[in-house]
Amino acid sequence: MAEPALLFGDRHARKRISLLGVPYDSAVSIGRPGARYAPERIRAALRWNLMRLKEGAFFDVEGRRVVRLDDHAIEDWGDCPVFGDDHPATLELARRRMTEVLASGAFPIALGGDHAVTIPLARAFHDHHDGPLGIIHVDAHLDLVDENPRQGRQSGSSPMRRSLELGRFRPQNLVQVGVRGFNYPDQYEYIVKQGIHHITAGEVHDMGGRAAAERAYEIASAGGAKVYLSFDMDAMDYAFAPGTGADEAGGFTTHEILQFFRSVAPKVNAMDMVEVNPMTDQQDATCGLASQIIFTVIAARVAKGV
């Protein structure tokens, strides 16, 4: 693996935020394909915010502060290779790339791809860290399907189920935020039996994005657990993010999600963003939102010095 591309800062900076892409959506079995194109389009949108960097700093308007990146670098590890006809091989390559980024000491922001790519990314996180682990899963859907003839065991409907099987992602440290709609009765039984936590979309609307983030992190990090955050763009309401793999009415507003990430980003240990679908987007609105979320994460982490 060649050195990652430096987007901003000093290659030897103490603190680094690293993008990596997994442009793969062959595991889509119910939703719409197209997320394979997301890493490229999100990077293009991200350049709009990177242009605002001047002399090592940018103005965080909502934070009412100038944020300096003196100790930070922003880098891009590129896209891991994918094989459209070899699902296990692609997931293994994604695991290896995430392992490299974690071993470098950087904070990873992985760009999917459909939600199946979280399976190898979470495995790499699990194998890299010792001790208890938690997950903040921001999504419209539960992603707890075990197996069925249409989807198998490693589809975009299974990443949370597969993650809990790894051993140190504890069910009581899994909090699903923004979930809504309707699902299979056995999913309810599994959730209750395992002790999984929910902050529904309606509850987010009532408490606000910041309070939801604080509550989610409290649950996921209980007992000293390190926290992986997985963000599915369909957590958003369709009105704000038309370019996704599947739609559910009543999701996050842009204000709520930016509040959420501004609060939680400095606290988590890695994250992914999945199910951005440029093929169904309108005027790049969803890719632009993805870029805004990523830069909000960068701003929040740099401002806190992590």
Kinemage of the C-alpha trace (Angstrom):
@kinemage 1
@onewidth
@group {chain A} dominant
@subgroup {mainchain}
@vectorlist {calphas} color= white
{ca met a 1} P 0.000 0.000 0.000
{ca ala a 2} L 1.380 3.382 -1.018
{ca glu a 3} L 1.281 6.311 1.351
{ca pro a 4} L -2.161 7.904 1.607
{ca ala a 5} L -2.786 11.083 -0.336
{ca leu a 6} L -2.418 14.163 1.826
{ca leu a 7} L -5.455 16.441 1.522
{ca phe a 8} L -4.289 18.952 4.098
{ca gly a 9} L -1.656 19.364 6.794
{ca asp a 10} L 1.677 17.736 7.553
{ca arg a 11} L 2.155 14.058 6.687
{ca his a 12} L 3.849 13.578 10.063
{ca ala a 13} L 1.131 15.330 12.085
{ca arg a 14} L 0.400 13.779 15.462
{ca lys a 15} L -3.341 13.526 14.754
{ca arg a 16} L -4.731 12.340 11.458
{ca ile a 17} L -8.203 11.896 10.028
{ca ser a 18} L -8.232 9.372 7.202
{ca leu a 19} L -10.788 8.682 4.488
{ca leu a 20} L -11.001 5.247 2.890
{ca gly a 21} L -13.471 4.104 0.279
{ca val a 22} L -15.270 0.795 -0.217
{ca pro a 23} L -17.102 1.339 -3.533
{ca tyr a 24} L -19.155 -1.845 -3.410
{ca asp a 25} L -22.897 -2.451 -3.531
{ca ser a 26} L -23.225 -6.006 -4.840
{ca ala a 27} L -24.709 -7.073 -1.496
{ca val a 28} L -27.837 -4.986 -2.096
{ca ser a 29} L -30.701 -7.466 -2.099
{ca ile a 30} L -33.755 -5.331 -1.328
{ca gly a 31} L -32.784 -1.661 -1.728
{ca arg a 32} L -31.504 0.167 -4.809
{ca pro a 33} L -27.943 -0.348 -6.087
{ca gly a 34} L -25.737 2.639 -6.848
{ca ala a 35} L -23.818 3.239 -3.620
{ca arg a 36} L -20.654 2.000 -5.335
{ca tyr a 37} L -20.381 5.474 -6.869
{ca ala a 38} L -20.580 7.293 -3.535
{ca pro a 39} L -16.914 7.514 -2.444
{ca glu a 40} L -15.916 9.359 -5.632
{ca arg a 41} L -18.870 11.745 -5.509
{ca ile a 42} L -18.502 12.463 -1.792
{ca arg a 43} L -14.825 13.275 -2.267
{ca ala a 44} L -15.746 15.683 -5.059
{ca ala a 45} L -18.248 17.398 -2.768
{ca leu a 46} L -15.726 17.515 0.076
{ca arg a 47} L -13.390 19.674 -1.997
{ca trp a 48} L -15.890 22.530 -1.645
{ca asn a 49} L -15.241 22.665 2.090
{ca leu a 50} L -11.524 21.978 1.802
{ca met a 51} L -11.256 25.138 -0.302
{ca arg a 52} L -12.246 27.137 2.795
{ca leu a 53} L -8.997 26.186 4.527
{ca lys a 54} L -6.610 29.124 4.582
{ca glu a 55} L -3.234 29.311 6.302
{ca gly a 56} L -3.995 26.212 8.337
{ca ala a 57} L -7.404 27.301 9.613
{ca phe a 58} L -11.081 27.678 8.786
{ca phe a 59} L -14.012 29.564 10.294
{ca asp a 60} L -16.569 27.257 11.944
{ca val a 61} L -19.565 29.563 11.606
{ca glu a 62} L -22.009 27.693 13.866
{ca gly a 63} L -19.283 26.999 16.394
{ca arg a 64} L -18.405 30.723 16.396
{ca arg a 65} L -14.707 29.912 16.276
{ca val a 66} L -11.681 29.711 14.029
{ca val a 67} L -10.377 26.142 14.018
{ca arg a 68} L -6.647 25.643 13.421
{ca leu a 69} L -5.347 22.372 12.009
{ca asp a 70} L -1.765 22.832 13.198
{ca asp a 71} L -1.543 19.367 14.807
{ca his a 72} L -3.815 17.575 12.346
{ca ala a 73} L -3.612 16.115 8.867
{ca ile a 74} L -6.465 15.069 6.611
{ca glu a 75} L -5.531 12.206 4.304
{ca asp a 76} L -7.141 9.795 1.844
{ca trp a 77} L -6.251 6.121 1.614
{ca gly a 78} L -8.184 5.757 -1.626
{ca asp a 79} L -10.589 2.941 -2.463
{ca cys a 80} L -9.930 -0.667 -1.605
{ca pro a 81} L -10.144 -3.063 -4.586
{ca val a 82} L -13.509 -4.727 -5.098
{ca phe a 83} L -14.676 -7.813 -6.985
{ca gly a 84} L -18.285 -7.551 -8.042
{ca asp a 85} L -18.559 -11.325 -8.458
{ca asp a 86} L -16.680 -12.284 -5.265
{ca his a 87} L -18.417 -10.998 -2.161
{ca pro a 88} L -16.178 -12.694 0.477
{ca ala a 89} L -12.987 -11.535 -1.262
{ca thr a 90} L -14.196 -7.928 -1.399
{ca leu a 91} L -15.175 -7.918 2.274
{ca glu a 92} L -11.769 -9.322 3.188
{ca leu a 93} L -9.988 -6.584 1.236
{ca ala a 94} L -12.086 -3.975 3.040
{ca arg a 95} L -11.124 -5.516 6.380
{ca arg a 96} L -7.437 -5.352 5.476
{ca arg a 97} L -7.632 -1.717 4.390
{ca met a 98} L -9.423 -0.695 7.600
{ca thr a 99} L -6.838 -2.649 9.605
{ca glu a 100} L -4.048 -0.656 7.925
{ca val a 101} L -5.699 2.669 8.718
{ca leu a 102} L -6.299 1.737 12.355
{ca ala a 103} L -2.724 0.478 12.714
{ca ser a 104} L -1.458 3.847 11.446
{ca gly a 105} L -3.080 5.557 14.438
{ca ala a 106} L -5.453 7.640 12.321
{ca phe a 107} L -9.158 8.212 12.920
{ca pro a 108} L -10.923 6.387 10.044
{ca ile a 109} L -13.926 7.688 8.135
{ca ala a 110} L -14.891 4.847 5.784
{ca leu a 111} L -17.094 5.622 2.792
{ca gly a 112} L -19.363 2.878 1.436
{ca gly a 113} L -20.833 1.251 -0.463
{ca asp a 114} L -23.879 -0.541 0.825
{ca his a 115} L -24.234 -1.404 4.504
{ca ala a 116} L -22.695 -4.852 4.083
{ca val a 117} L -19.272 -3.164 4.044
{ca thr a 118} L -19.698 -2.428 7.759
{ca ile a 119} L -19.263 -6.155 8.429
{ca pro a 120} L -15.509 -6.212 7.588
{ca leu a 121} L -14.919 -2.664 8.840
{ca ala a 122} L -16.373 -3.495 12.261
{ca arg a 123} L -14.377 -6.735 12.326
{ca ala a 124} L -11.150 -4.808 11.770
{ca phe a 125} L -12.120 -2.436 14.595
{ca his a 126} L -12.947 -5.396 16.847
{ca asp a 127} L -9.624 -7.105 16.180
{ca his a 128} L -7.613 -3.898 16.608
{ca his a 129} L -8.928 -2.905 20.039
{ca asp a 130} L -8.847 -4.713 23.360
{ca gly a 131} L -11.638 -4.721 25.911
{ca pro a 132} L -15.364 -4.050 25.556
{ca leu a 133} L -16.718 -2.411 22.420
{ca gly a 134} L -19.906 -0.520 21.596
{ca ile a 135} L -21.716 0.590 18.457
{ca ile a 136} L -23.746 3.676 17.665
{ca his a 137} L -25.822 2.585 14.690
{ca val a 138} L -27.583 5.512 12.988
{ca asp a 139} L -30.095 4.098 10.532
{ca ala a 140} L -33.749 3.860 9.583
{ca his a 141} L -33.482 0.063 9.709
{ca leu a 142} L -32.429 -2.525 12.278
{ca asp a 143} L -29.891 -4.488 10.165
{ca leu a 144} L -30.282 -7.484 12.472
{ca val a 145} L -31.353 -10.066 9.872
{ca asp a 146} L -29.649 -13.380 10.584
{ca glu a 147} L -30.105 -15.226 7.308
{ca asn a 148} L -32.683 -15.797 4.606
{ca pro a 149} L -32.660 -17.291 1.093
{ca arg a 150} L -32.723 -13.910 -0.628
{ca gln a 151} L -30.033 -12.163 1.412
{ca gly a 152} L -27.762 -14.815 2.887
{ca arg a 153} L -25.725 -13.940 5.992
{ca gln a 154} L -23.580 -11.001 4.834
{ca ser a 155} L -25.989 -8.580 3.209
{ca gly a 156} L -26.709 -4.947 3.910
{ca ser a 157} L -29.457 -6.115 6.274
{ca ser a 158} L -27.073 -8.005 8.593
{ca pro a 159} L -24.124 -5.851 9.744
{ca met a 160} L -25.312 -5.378 13.332
{ca arg a 161} L -26.119 -9.088 13.746
{ca arg a 162} L -22.716 -10.106 12.385
{ca ser a 163} L -20.926 -7.526 14.551
{ca leu a 164} L -22.519 -8.846 17.733
{ca glu a 165} L -21.219 -12.317 16.881
{ca leu a 166} L -17.585 -11.162 16.988
{ca gly a 167} L -17.438 -11.424 20.769
{ca arg a 168} L -16.632 -8.020 22.275
{ca phe a 169} L -19.305 -5.851 20.687
{ca arg a 170} L -21.768 -6.199 23.537
{ca pro a 171} L -25.529 -6.057 22.837
{ca gln a 172} L -26.081 -3.755 25.805
{ca asn a 173} L -23.590 -1.349 24.174
{ca leu a 174} L -25.421 -1.322 20.838
{ca val a 175} L -27.714 1.676 20.423
{ca gln a 176} L -29.731 2.114 17.240
{ca val a 177} L -30.590 5.739 16.541
{ca gly a 178} L -33.211 7.006 14.112
{ca val a 179} L -34.892 3.626 13.611
{ca arg a 180} L -38.514 3.747 12.506
{ca gly a 181} L -41.192 2.150 10.347
{ca phe a 182} L -42.173 -1.517 10.615
{ca asn a 183} L -40.288 -4.798 10.789
{ca tyr a 184} L -40.522 -8.544 11.435
{ca pro a 185} L -41.851 -9.712 14.850
{ca asp a 186} L -38.780 -11.894 15.435
{ca gln a 187} L -36.635 -8.756 15.296
{ca tyr a 188} L -38.468 -7.391 18.334
{ca glu a 189} L -37.938 -10.662 20.194
{ca tyr a 190} L -34.211 -10.639 19.404
{ca ile a 191} L -33.815 -6.994 20.482
{ca val a 192} L -35.540 -7.587 23.812
{ca lys a 193} L -33.615 -10.804 24.487
{ca gln a 194} L -30.248 -9.216 23.696
{ca gly a 195} L -30.877 -5.929 25.523
{ca ile a 196} L -30.272 -3.695 22.479
{ca his a 197} L -31.157 -0.020 22.941
{ca his a 198} L -33.188 2.210 20.626
{ca ile a 199} L -33.532 5.950 20.226
{ca thr a 200} L -36.268 6.106 17.601
{ca ala a 201} L -36.584 8.827 15.005
{ca gly a 202} L -39.578 10.252 16.871
{ca glu a 203} L -37.535 10.423 20.067
{ca val a 204} L -34.745 12.235 18.204
{ca his a 205} L -37.286 14.805 17.004
{ca asp a 206} L -38.468 15.291 20.580
{ca met a 207} L -35.053 15.562 22.267
{ca gly a 208} L -32.958 17.069 19.463
{ca gly a 209} L -29.797 15.856 17.765
{ca arg a 210} L -27.381 16.929 20.503
{ca ala a 211} L -29.265 15.206 23.325
{ca ala a 212} L -29.676 12.079 21.193
{ca ala a 213} L -25.906 11.997 20.599
{ca glu a 214} L -25.153 12.361 24.286
{ca arg a 215} L -27.567 9.565 25.195
{ca ala a 216} L -26.281 7.301 22.415
{ca tyr a 217} L -22.668 7.724 23.479
{ca glu a 218} L -23.548 7.146 27.132
{ca ile a 219} L -25.066 3.773 26.197
{ca ala a 220} L -22.425 2.690 23.681
{ca ser a 221} L -19.439 3.614 25.870
{ca ala a 222} L -20.775 2.181 29.150
{ca gly a 223} L -18.172 0.133 30.992
{ca gly a 224} L -15.330 1.895 29.206
{ca ala a 225} L -16.189 0.517 25.759
{ca lys a 226} L -14.544 1.976 22.689
{ca val a 227} L -17.177 3.034 20.183
{ca tyr a 228} L -17.663 2.396 16.480
{ca leu a 229} L -20.226 4.590 14.698
{ca ser a 230} L -22.017 3.370 11.591
{ca phe a 231} L -24.125 5.945 9.731
{ca asp a 232} L -26.574 4.871 7.053
{ca met a 233} L -27.735 7.844 4.997
{ca asp a 234} L -31.306 6.519 5.010
{ca ala a 235} L -31.466 7.622 8.648
{ca met a 236} L -32.263 10.964 7.023
{ca asp a 237} L -35.746 11.918 5.926
{ca tyr a 238} L -36.113 11.611 2.166
{ca ala a 239} L -36.827 15.338 1.898
{ca phe a 240} L -33.250 16.066 2.995
{ca ala a 241} L -31.429 13.092 1.422
{ca pro a 242} L -33.129 11.694 -1.688
{ca gly a 243} L -30.052 9.715 -2.736
{ca thr a 244} L -30.183 6.565 -0.597
{ca gly a 245} L -30.664 2.829 -1.024
{ca ala a 246} L -34.026 2.654 0.775
{ca asp a 247} L -36.496 5.201 2.117
{ca glu a 248} L -38.471 5.424 5.360
{ca ala a 249} L -40.605 8.449 6.179
{ca gly a 250} L -39.958 10.508 9.308
{ca gly a 251} L -36.171 10.573 9.537
{ca phe a 252} L -33.536 13.060 10.712
{ca thr a 253} L -33.545 16.628 9.481
{ca thr a 254} L -30.230 18.112 8.364
{ca his a 255} L -30.196 20.317 11.467
{ca glu a 256} L -30.631 17.301 13.745
{ca ile a 257} L -27.936 15.205 12.077
{ca leu a 258} L -25.367 18.008 12.083
{ca gln a 259} L -26.087 18.637 15.771
{ca phe a 260} L -25.719 14.914 16.389
{ca phe a 261} L -22.308 14.665 14.726
{ca arg a 262} L -21.014 17.903 16.191
{ca ser a 263} L -21.618 16.375 19.625
{ca val a 264} L -20.577 12.750 19.112
{ca ala a 265} L -17.678 13.014 16.643
{ca pro a 266} L -14.914 13.842 19.167
{ca lys a 267} L -15.888 10.859 21.334
{ca val a 268} L -16.062 7.892 18.957
{ca asn a 269} L -13.072 5.854 17.785
{ca ala a 270} L -13.966 5.152 14.138
{ca met a 271} L -16.895 5.601 11.794
{ca asp a 272} L -18.359 4.668 8.456
{ca met a 273} L -20.898 6.318 6.176
{ca val a 274} L -22.882 4.032 3.885
{ca glu a 275} L -25.853 3.906 1.506
{ca val a 276} L -25.281 7.254 -0.195
{ca asn a 277} L -26.628 6.594 -3.693
{ca pro a 278} L -25.622 9.101 -6.393
{ca met a 279} L -27.832 7.248 -8.898
{ca thr a 280} L -30.985 8.410 -7.109
{ca asp a 281} L -29.664 11.722 -5.804
{ca gln a 282} L -31.071 15.077 -6.883
{ca gln a 283} L -28.584 17.811 -7.789
{ca asp a 284} L -25.994 16.092 -5.548
{ca ala a 285} L -27.984 17.111 -2.452
{ca thr a 286} L -27.216 13.872 -0.593
{ca cys a 287} L -23.549 13.799 -1.588
{ca gly a 288} L -23.313 17.421 -0.448
{ca leu a 289} L -24.875 16.508 2.893
{ca ala a 290} L -22.412 13.618 3.241
{ca ser a 291} L -19.560 16.074 2.693
{ca gln a 292} L -21.028 18.492 5.234
{ca ile a 293} L -21.285 15.716 7.826
{ca ile a 294} L -17.683 14.658 7.211
{ca phe a 295} L -16.404 18.197 7.559
{ca thr a 296} L -18.513 18.630 10.703
{ca val a 297} L -16.763 15.550 12.103
{ca ile a 298} L -13.379 16.999 11.156
{ca ala a 299} L -14.219 20.398 12.699
{ca ala a 300} L -15.525 18.871 15.913
{ca arg a 301} L -12.527 16.580 16.380
{ca val a 302} L -9.952 19.265 15.601
{ca ala a 303} L -11.660 21.769 17.900
{ca lys a 304} L -11.488 19.226 20.741
{ca gly a 305} L -7.879 18.341 19.967
{ca val a 306} L -8.485 14.648 19.249
